[in-house]
Amino acid sequence: MKILVISDIHGNLNAINAINEDADLVFCLGDLVNYGPNPKACIEKVRSLTDTIVRGNHDNAVGRNIDCGCSVQYRELSNAGKVFTDSVLTADEKNFLGNLPITQELEIEGKTFLLSHGSPSGDMYKYLKPDTSDEVLEDKLRNVHANFVFVGHTHFPMIRKIKGITMVNPGSVGQPRDGIPMASYALWEDGHIEIKRVPYDIEASVEELKMTSIPPRKIEILARILRKGGM
């Protein structure tokens, strides 16, 4: 059994199209939209891959027309991207995003998988970065009985084992922020987990950003993030 785990696509169609894995299942941990130039196509792409999708904070913001709950560093970029994203999505697409489940739990071949965007409890705004202490992760996993917990949101890949539970962040497909400007994802195969990277045409994504209604100054910042793999 091979499972592809993706997260934080952020409207970057070139990035998700670069992932070519022959997987039996696909899990998506949210944030299909915002920041990137192709939110509509990314929704269509993810829905063609899987219906195992949880809601990210940007899906929630666009789908329900509320604040993204982003860090101060990214809030202005998010707001600019949200205006563009809102203008190109249909009411049905926004309704789809805004009503995705907060968490999903699945049992496959005797293993239990818990999917969430931010934290295992379903807090889509919680950042659990690779340098988060074991004590904090233990607290977040206190009432979890899954074998594997998959979370996204931070844009930083992570594999940690805490009290017998393997916690994985696949990193970001469409806007990595760990200094490696390649689409990041995870592959689970018969209990073994690997973080994988694949290059994609960043300049094509930048050119597509220039064709959106996002203000040019914000596009410059977004382009720099894509090219550098972070601010």
URSULFEN-V531874 format. One record per residue. PSI is psi in radians with two decimals (* if undefined). OMEGA is omega in whole degrees, -180 to 180 (NA if undefined). Layout:
psi;omega
PSI;OMEGA
PSI;OMEGA
//
This chain:
psi;omega
2.23;-180
2.23;-179
2.18;174
2.23;-179
2.09;-178
2.72;180
2.76;170
1.04;178
-0.68;173
0.81;172
0.31;-177
1.54;-175
-0.65;179
-0.64;-179
-0.85;-178
-0.55;178
-0.33;-180
-0.27;-180
2.11;-177
1.46;-179
2.37;177
1.41;-175
2.66;176
-0.60;-179
2.75;175
2.26;172
2.35;175
2.23;-173
0.31;170
-3.13;-174
1.07;175
-0.48;-169
3.06;178
2.61;-174
-0.67;-172
2.97;-172
-0.19;-172
0.99;-177
-0.72;-178
-0.83;-179
-0.58;179
-0.66;174
-0.82;180
-0.74;-179
-0.85;-178
-0.73;180
-0.46;176
-0.39;-179
-0.61;-170
2.75;167
0.17;176
1.46;-173
2.34;173
2.80;-173
2.23;174
2.96;-178
-0.54;178
-0.60;172
-0.74;-180
-0.75;-178
-0.79;-179
-0.76;-176
-0.51;-177
0.08;178
0.92;178
3.11;-179
2.60;-179
-0.30;-176
0.43;-176
2.87;172
2.77;-180
-0.64;-176
-0.58;-174
-0.06;-172
-0.78;-179
-0.69;177
-0.73;180
-0.78;-178
-0.71;179
-0.75;178
-0.61;-179
-0.68;178
-0.80;178
-0.84;-177
-0.76;179
-0.59;-176
-0.35;-175
-0.21;180
2.61;175
2.92;177
-0.67;179
-0.68;179
-0.70;177
-0.69;178
-0.69;177
-0.86;-179
-0.80;-175
-0.20;-179
0.27;171
2.62;179
2.62;179
-0.72;176
2.79;171
2.44;176
2.26;-177
2.56;173
2.14;-177
2.13;178
0.74;175
0.03;177
2.50;180
2.29;-179
2.28;175
2.22;-179
2.33;177
2.76;-179
-0.91;-174
-1.14;180
2.83;-178
-0.47;-179
-0.24;-177
0.08;175
1.77;-174
-0.12;-178
-0.12;-174
2.23;177
2.08;174
1.55;-174
2.94;-179
-0.46;-180
0.13;175
2.39;-175
2.72;175
-0.65;-178
-0.76;179
-0.77;180
-0.69;176
-0.72;179
-0.73;-179
-0.41;-179
0.14;-171
-0.72;-177
0.34;-179
2.36;-179
0.27;179
2.77;173
-0.61;-178
2.31;177
2.17;179
2.18;177
2.81;178
-2.29;169
-0.72;-174
-0.40;-174
0.25;177
2.11;178
2.63;-177
2.43;168
2.06;180
2.53;175
2.07;-175
2.00;176
0.74;177
-0.05;178
2.28;177
2.11;-178
2.23;-173
2.34;167
2.10;-177
-0.05;-173
-3.03;-176
2.29;173
-0.87;-167
-0.19;179
1.13;178
2.54;-178
0.32;-178
0.33;176
0.07;178
1.77;-172
1.05;175
2.68;177
2.26;-177
2.46;178
3.02;179
2.63;176
2.09;176
2.16;179
1.88;179
0.73;176
-0.28;178
2.36;-178
2.38;179
2.35;170
2.27;-177
2.70;179
2.59;175
2.34;177
2.68;175
3.02;-176
1.53;-179
-0.73;-177
-0.53;175
-0.70;177
-0.67;178
-0.78;179
-0.65;178
-0.61;175
-0.68;-179
-0.30;180
-0.03;179
3.09;177
0.13;176
2.36;-178
2.44;-176
-0.71;-180
-0.65;178
-0.61;177
-0.67;177
-0.74;-179
-0.77;179
-0.70;178
-0.71;179
-0.70;179
-0.77;180
-0.74;-177
-0.59;-176
-0.28;-174
0.65;179
3.04;-179
*;NA
//
